């Protein structure tokens, strides 16, 4: 199985400054979703608004198998930094 990198990402790799981030969309048993990203302030992306969580959001290493399936990750939202 092969992973394809979108051209917008490949083009961004030539930029002088690259600011990668993680974004997490949590779906609950209600019509509300919680969208968080690892920066500060609101982020508009993909037609949604993502709330900045700064250092309060932590995502563990993500294991991936040879079939590109994710094996698991831990998402932690904390009220205070260590």
Secondary structure, DSSP 4 states (H G I P E B T S, - for coil): --PPPPHHHHHHTTSS------EEEEE-SSS-EEEEESSSSEEEETTEEEEE-GGGEEE---EE-TTS-EEE--EEE-SS--
